[in-house]
Amino acid sequence: MSTHPIDFHPPTEEAPAFLLPKAGTLFAERADRFAVLARDHALSEWLDFLGKISAAQQYAQARLPALPLPDADTLARAQTHGMPPLDPAKRPALWREALRDIANALLPEAPEGASKALNALLAADDARLERLADALLVNGDIQEGDAAELPFIGAALQVVFTQLASQLAVSALQPMDAHNVCPCCGSPAVASVVRLGAAINNLRYLHCSLCNTEWNVARAVCTSCGNDKTVALHQLEGSDGRVRAETCDECHSTLKIVYQDKDPNVDPVADDLATLALDMLIDEAGYQRAGPNLLLIGAHSG
């Protein structure tokens, strides 16, 4: 593992503070990225199946109607009190339909372990599904026996909250006091991406683990504690630097950064999961991951 200085050249145009997700294409593009990353990878079968999950998410998203957004009073209160407008604890019931669409799309090609989890979810009543969603997003009360089912719960919730986020106006969002908190739904970031583009060139955007919204946070600043003195970047020896881990020696947290200048098709979720070897090295060095990848919890390939 090698360490690199942080090199930052700011853009010349005013950059947007927030980037809302494009629900119509996001999951299909992620599926394509998983397919590329799976080639000649030691975890190719697992990454290929994650690509199938993303494709199933796109299928489920296309079947969703327009979802009701919070009413005007709720949005106004969120603005007044500096809160995200979307609340993961108040989920549209349609997320359960998205889950069933995902499960039915995956079952014909799912490996044995995944098939068992998918069939259990299809047989589950609404109360159990809501308990699993609360465990994942609200109270963290994850039971060992539920772990294999949670990536599919997360995938369905991503579909619904990405749809909701895509329907919001950017004016409904405002920066949070905590850098790592999504201004749209309050979830932690899964990773960040240094983007290409005239107004956003070389800017770092954190990427929400749930609703896929992105928000700009200055580079060379810890996204967990705000420290800018003991932040460093690390990458695997011999890698092209497409994915690096940012670490902070003040709070001992870490979060990955993916770089579009190394590969314009990088995806914060997919490229994160394709570089688990980097996670292992950073974990051994004593750093704790600052945000989850909802497709990783209880993950398995067969």
N, C-alpha and C positions, 0 to 999 in steps of 0.2 A: 504494500500500500504506500502510495506517495502523497506528499502534501504540496499544495501549490498556493502561491499568493493570489489574492483576489484582484483582478484587473477590471476596472470599470470605466467605460466611456459613455457618458450620458447622451441621450438623444437630443436632437436639435429642435424638435417640435414638442408642443405640450402633449403629454401622454394621458390617456384615460386612466382614472383610478381603479375602475372595475371593468371586467370583461364578462358579460353574461354568456352562458352556454348556448350553443346552437344545437338544440335537442334533435332537430331533424337529421343531423349527420354525425353527431358526436360518437355514438356507440358503434356505428358502422366503421368510422375511421379508426376507432380503437381496436375493433376486430381485425382490421387490415394490419394494424401495427403489431398485434400479437402474432399474426401469421408470419410476418417478417422476422420478428424476434425469435420465433420457434425454430427457424431453420438452423440446423447444425448446433443447437443448444443442448446442453446436458439435461435440461428440463423440458425438452421439446414437447413431449406428450402433454404435460401439465399446461404449458403455455398455449398449446393448440386448443386445449379444452377451455381455457380462459377466453380465447378468441371466440369460441362457440358461445360462451356465456354473453360476451359483448354483442355478438350478432343477435342472440335471443333478446337481449335488452333493446336493441333497435327495433326488432319485431314488435315487442310489447309496447314500446313508446309510440310506434306508428298506429297502434290500435287505441291509444288513449284519446279521449275527447279533451277539449279545452277544460282545464281544471279551475275551480273557483279560487280566486286569490283572497287573501284576508281583506275584510271590508275597510272602508275609508277610516273609520275610527281606530281600528287596530293598526293600520299603517301609520296614522298620525301619532299614536302612542309610541310606536317603535321609534319614530323620528325624534320625538320629544325626549325619550329616555335613553337614546343611544343604543337601541336594541335591534337585532336582526328582524326583518319583517316576517320571515318564515320560522315556524317552531316545529322541530322534529317530534315533539310530544303530541302535536295536533296534526295528525296525518290524514290525508284523504283516504277513505275506505277503499278507493280504487287501487291502492297499492297492492292489495291482496289479489285483485284480478291480474295485475301486472305479474305478480309472482306465479300465478297459475299459467299465464301465457308463457313465461320463461321456462317453467318446469316442463310443460307439454312440448315446447320446441326442442328442449334438450334431451328428453328421455330416449328418443330413437338412437342417439349416438353416445349417450353418457356411459362412462365406465361403471363398473359394478358398484363401487363405493358411492359414487355420485347418484346412481340410480336409486339406491336405497334411501338416501337423504331426500331426493326429489319426490319419491312416492310417499314418504312420510309427511312431507309438506302438503302434498295434494290431499292427503287423508286428514290433515289437521283441521280442527275447528277454528273459527275466527278468534276465539279467546286465546288459544295457544299461539297463533300467529302474532297477535298483538303483544303477547308477553315476550316473544322472541324479538320483536322490533324494539320494544322498550329496553330489553337487555342490551341490544346492540347500540342504541342511540341515546338512551335516557339514563338508565340506572347502572349499567355495567354489570348486571347480575347474570353473568354468563355461566351456565351449567356445563360441565364437561360433556355430558351426553348430547348437548345441542350444537357442539362445535362444527360438525360436518354440515349442518343445515344453514349456518349463519351466512356463508358467502352468498347463498341464493336469496336469503332475506335482504342482505345488503344490496344485491344487484337490483331487486325489485324496488327498494326504497330509493336507490339512485335514479331509477327511471322516473318515478313520480316527482321527486324533488328537483331533478334536472328540468322536467317539463314546467314545474311551477316557476323555477328561477328564470327560465327563458321567457316567460310571460310577464315578468316584472319590468317596470321601468327602472333604468339606472338611477333616476332621481330618488327612488325609494331606499337606496343604499347609502351608508355612511361608514367611514373607517371605524373600526372597533379599537378600544384602548389596548387590547391584547392583539399583537400582530398576527398570531396564529389562529385567530377566530374568524370564521367566514362571516362577512358582513351581510350575507343573504340568509343563511340558516343557522349560524352559530356553531357549526361543526368545525373540527380542527382540519388543517390542511394535510393532504396526503404527501405532497411534495411541492416543489416550486419549479418554474420553468423560466429560463432566460430567453426572451423572445426576439424574433426578427421582425422588422417592419419599420416604416419611416418614423412613426410616432412612438413606437414601443421598443425600438432597437436597443438591445443590451439591458433592458429593464427586467427585473425579477418580479414575477407574478406568482403568488401562492395559489395553489389549486385545491379547491374544496374536496374533501373525501366523500361528501354526500351529494351535493347539488351541482358540482363541476363549475361553479362560479370561480373567477380568478380576481385577485386584488393585488395591487402594487404595494410592495414593501421594499424599502431601500436594501441594496446589496451590502454585504459586509456587516450586517446587523443580525444578531441572533433573533430568530422569529419567536422564540419562547420567552426570553427575558429582556430583550432589547439591548443587551450588551454589545458593544462594538470593539472591545479591546482584545478579547481572546477567542475570536472566531477564526476558524481555519477550514480549508477545503481539502478533501482527501479523495483519492481514486485508486482503483486497483492497478497494480504494476502491469505495465504493458497495455493498458486500456487507452482508448482514444479521447478520454475526457468527456464523453457524451453524457455520462452520469457521474456525479460527484456527491460526496456526503459533506454537508456543512456541519461542523461541530462547534460547541461552545464550552469552554473550560470553566465558565462561571456557573452555569446550571447543569452542565453535563448532558445536554440534550443534543439530538442530531436530527436532521431532515435532509433528504436528498434534493439535489438540483439537477435538472436536465437542460441541455443546451441546444437550442435550435441552430446555432451557427455550426455545430458539429454534425447535426442531422436535422433538417427542417421538419421531419416527420415524427420527432420524439413525442411521446405521450407520457405525462406524469404518472399515470396509473400503470400502464403497461411496462414502461421502461423501469419503473420501480420494482416490479415483480420479476423482471428479467435479470436483476442484479442483486439477488439475495446473498451472493458471496460477499459483496461489499457490506451488507447489513451485518453479516457474521463477524467480519473484521472490526467494524466499528463497535459492535456489542462487546467483543472481547476486550476492546480498549476502554470500556467502562462508560460508554455513552448510551443514553436511553432515547429511543425513538419518540419524537414529539407528536406524531399523528398516525392514525391507522390507515391501512389499505383494506377496505371492506371486502375485497375479493380474496384476502389472504387468511382471514380468521378461520381456523379449522381446515385449511386448504389441503388437498390431497389430489393425487393423479389417478387413483384406481381403487 
